[in-house]
Amino acid sequence: MKYDLNRKLLLCSLATGFGLACTLHDSPVWATTAPAAAFSRILDIGHALGPDNPAWPGDDKPFEAVPNATMEKDGYFTRKFTSLEHFGTHLDAPAHFVKGGWTVDQIPAERFYGTAVVLDAREESRASADYRLAPEKITQWESRHGRIPKGAIVVMRTGWAGRWSDAARYRNMDAQKTMHFPGYSVEAAKVLIDRGVVGLTIDTLSIDYGASKDFAVHHVSHGASLYHVENLADLNALPESGAYLVVAPINLEGGSGGPARVFALLP
């Protein structure tokens, strides 16, 4: 029943955004929590999955697609593709770093829709490729918009997506083969866990900064059953508050992660 109600909420939210009527006569509790404002537009904030996506160093042939049937031979077109679970715009399930954590198909559906909390770290990321989100960024956001609501999905906007077309610049690897790109700090992750958020997202290869060796943020956040979305696309059009996110990962049975499409619903 809870899944059905959340599904109705999502559908009503989308309908409202396009100026359509929507009723929830059999679920009045959700009528007070549905977004009041109509959505002005929907943004696809993920990259298309393909062989040219920047890969994690050492990942061999992370993606391949080959024809399975062709119009000329079979009268219809299909392909067979293989992909690593953690490639392109993708979701990390808690099972990625926590034994016994949720796999992709076990994450409750209602966690894939929520208020977007956009923490803007573009200036800091330009100043230092090794920047890690400071807890003060969260405090500053809350001073402008109020306390982060429970069930929110956090977006760390670094501007790194502007490097996507150049894999070497995106990985930003030094002579010692250490990558340098911004990410969350453990301290900030703990504050966000305390706020009751359900997901951490970012426009880089990882929610841990590039030089990390222990992936501490992965361990802490997955331990609290948060999922991640990595390699988001251009986030410049997102407001700091007022938008909603729809995270749509492949429903991969037993998956530690998988390709995802992510939509931002703008006020």
JOFENKA-V153775 format. One record per residue. N is the residue number from 1. RES is the residue in one letter. D_CENTER is the distance of its C-alpha to the mean C-alpha in Angstrom with 2 decimals. Layout:
BEGIN
N/RES/D_CENTER + N/RES/D_CENTER
END
This chain:
BEGIN
1/M/26.08 + 2/K/23.05 + 3/Y/20.78 + 4/D/23.13 + 5/L/23.02 + 6/N/19.27 + 7/R/19.40 + 8/K/22.20 + 9/L/20.36 + 10/L/17.51 + 11/L/20.25 + 12/C/22.35 + 13/S/19.67 + 14/L/19.23 + 15/A/23.03 + 16/T/23.67 + 17/G/21.57 + 18/F/23.96 + 19/G/26.99 + 20/L/27.74 + 21/A/29.41 + 22/C/27.78 + 23/T/29.46 + 24/L/28.55 + 25/H/32.17 + 26/D/31.57 + 27/S/28.69 + 28/P/29.82 + 29/V/27.68 + 30/W/24.57 + 31/A/26.54 + 32/T/26.29 + 33/T/22.53 + 34/A/21.51 + 35/P/20.56 + 36/A/23.93 + 37/A/23.14 + 38/A/22.79 + 39/F/19.81 + 40/S/21.05 + 41/R/18.64 + 42/I/15.44 + 43/L/13.28 + 44/D/11.46 + 45/I/8.90 + 46/G/8.39 + 47/H/11.37 + 48/A/13.99 + 49/L/14.52 + 50/G/17.87 + 51/P/20.24 + 52/D/19.89 + 53/N/16.26 + 54/P/16.65 + 55/A/16.99 + 56/W/17.15 + 57/P/20.85 + 58/G/23.04 + 59/D/21.03 + 60/D/23.81 + 61/K/23.30 + 62/P/19.59 + 63/F/19.85 + 64/E/22.96 + 65/A/23.93 + 66/V/27.62 + 67/P/29.65 + 68/N/30.70 + 69/A/32.83 + 70/T/34.03 + 71/M/35.67 + 72/E/38.78 + 73/K/39.35 + 74/D/37.79 + 75/G/37.44 + 76/Y/33.69 + 77/F/30.64 + 78/T/28.17 + 79/R/26.42 + 80/K/25.54 + 81/F/22.45 + 82/T/21.42 + 83/S/18.18 + 84/L/16.95 + 85/E/14.18 + 86/H/12.27 + 87/F/12.74 + 88/G/11.30 + 89/T/7.77 + 90/H/7.22 + 91/L/6.41 + 92/D/8.77 + 93/A/11.03 + 94/P/13.41 + 95/A/16.12 + 96/H/14.82 + 97/F/16.77 + 98/V/18.65 + 99/K/21.55 + 100/G/21.68 + 101/G/18.10 + 102/W/16.33 + 103/T/15.70 + 104/V/13.17 + 105/D/15.96 + 106/Q/16.89 + 107/I/13.88 + 108/P/15.43 + 109/A/14.48 + 110/E/14.64 + 111/R/11.61 + 112/F/9.43 + 113/Y/10.97 + 114/G/11.52 + 115/T/12.56 + 116/A/10.38 + 117/V/11.77 + 118/V/11.63 + 119/L/13.33 + 120/D/15.07 + 121/A/16.10 + 122/R/17.30 + 123/E/20.91 + 124/E/20.61 + 125/S/18.66 + 126/R/21.45 + 127/A/23.99 + 128/S/22.65 + 129/A/20.34 + 130/D/20.36 + 131/Y/19.19 + 132/R/17.50 + 133/L/16.25 + 134/A/19.39 + 135/P/19.78 + 136/E/21.87 + 137/K/18.93 + 138/I/17.97 + 139/T/21.68 + 140/Q/22.01 + 141/W/19.20 + 142/E/20.94 + 143/S/24.28 + 144/R/23.30 + 145/H/21.33 + 146/G/22.38 + 147/R/20.94 + 148/I/17.23 + 149/P/17.43 + 150/K/16.89 + 151/G/13.98 + 152/A/11.85 + 153/I/8.11 + 154/V/8.28 + 155/V/7.35 + 156/M/9.56 + 157/R/11.19 + 158/T/13.49 + 159/G/14.74 + 160/W/14.36 + 161/A/13.12 + 162/G/16.80 + 163/R/17.82 + 164/W/15.94 + 165/S/19.25 + 166/D/21.04 + 167/A/19.80 + 168/A/22.31 + 169/R/21.25 + 170/Y/17.54 + 171/R/18.46 + 172/N/21.22 + 173/M/23.38 + 174/D/26.73 + 175/A/30.06 + 176/Q/29.37 + 177/K/26.26 + 178/T/23.98 + 179/M/20.76 + 180/H/20.14 + 181/F/16.88 + 182/P/15.46 + 183/G/13.21 + 184/Y/13.39 + 185/S/16.83 + 186/V/17.91 + 187/E/19.74 + 188/A/16.90 + 189/A/14.82 + 190/K/18.00 + 191/V/18.40 + 192/L/15.01 + 193/I/15.89 + 194/D/19.21 + 195/R/17.80 + 196/G/16.33 + 197/V/12.61 + 198/V/10.67 + 199/G/7.24 + 200/L/6.46 + 201/T/3.97 + 202/I/6.40 + 203/D/8.42 + 204/T/10.50 + 205/L/11.33 + 206/S/10.61 + 207/I/9.89 + 208/D/13.68 + 209/Y/15.75 + 210/G/17.35 + 211/A/20.72 + 212/S/19.69 + 213/K/21.91 + 214/D/21.18 + 215/F/17.36 + 216/A/18.30 + 217/V/14.99 + 218/H/13.73 + 219/H/17.02 + 220/V/17.02 + 221/S/13.64 + 222/H/13.89 + 223/G/17.46 + 224/A/16.49 + 225/S/14.49 + 226/L/11.03 + 227/Y/8.19 + 228/H/5.61 + 229/V/2.89 + 230/E/5.65 + 231/N/7.81 + 232/L/6.50 + 233/A/9.90 + 234/D/12.36 + 235/L/11.36 + 236/N/15.06 + 237/A/15.73 + 238/L/13.53 + 239/P/15.93 + 240/E/15.59 + 241/S/16.08 + 242/G/17.00 + 243/A/14.01 + 244/Y/12.10 + 245/L/8.75 + 246/V/9.05 + 247/V/6.58 + 248/A/9.16 + 249/P/9.34 + 250/I/12.86 + 251/N/14.97 + 252/L/16.39 + 253/E/19.19 + 254/G/19.16 + 255/G/16.08 + 256/S/14.63 + 257/G/11.52 + 258/G/11.34 + 259/P/10.39 + 260/A/7.94 + 261/R/8.51 + 262/V/6.63 + 263/F/9.42 + 264/A/10.43 + 265/L/13.83 + 266/L/15.99 + 267/P/19.13
END
